[in-house]
Amino acid sequence: MTRVLVVDDEPQIVRALVINLKARKYEVDAAHDGASALELAAARHPDVVVLDLGLPDMDGVEVIRGLRGWTRVPIIVLSARHASDEKVEALDAGADDYVTKPFGMDELLARMRAAVRRAEPVAGEDGSVVVTDSFTVDLAAKKVNRDGTDIRLTPTEWHLLEVLVRNAGRLVSQTQLLQEVWGPAYRTETNYLRVYLAQLRRKLERDPSHPRHFITEPGMGYRFEG
């Protein structure tokens, strides 16, 4: 069974999540503050964490950083904060996804299932090949093939593709992409991302003007969908 750790200081939200998750055969632990959340995570080793950012004892971003110190467990942030910079801060700290309150239970459950699926051996970590309906990425050989033809990518295009593919299905923030591909000095050069994503789409998407694999989350980052 999949074990979920719910972290929220609103009793009615915790109660609703526990009832809905248990009805769908999840095992559920609940914490009402950050310190309890970190203790429970260490003791119970959840498969996914659903985390509110506004906790009474510490900010949820601190909880994310605390978890990321020792575990790669998927973290879905659940928050009433709508500002994109707060979402980006949570994602940069290591969250995997972000759902804004009020939320639909079906959407949250779908995000949870996707996060748990992605936490199983990450695409490409064992040198595997990532296959889409348009192209194939061989991460070990550093090759991309489309319709039987090897596609030539520049080193920067390849690096950008690799970061996105290794985080398949997960929103990667603009800051994280810029830092990983270009380095810390380029954290604000978002125009680089627009240029290089356009080049990747032109080379790999069936219809670059309506991308299916390289998805833009406006103001936040990019997501690779296989």
Secondary structure, 3 states (H helix, E strand, C coil): CCEEEEECCCHHHHHHHHHHHHHCCCEEEEECCHHHHHHHHHHHCCCEEEEECECCCCEHHHHHHHHHCCCCCCEEEEECCCCHHHHHHHHHHCCCEEEECCCCHHHHHHHHHHHHHHHCCCCCCCCCEEECCCCEEECCCCEEEECCEECCCCHHHHHHHHHHHHCCCCEEEHHHHHHHHCCHHHCCCHHHHHHHHHHHHHHHCCCCCCCCCEEEECCCEEEECC
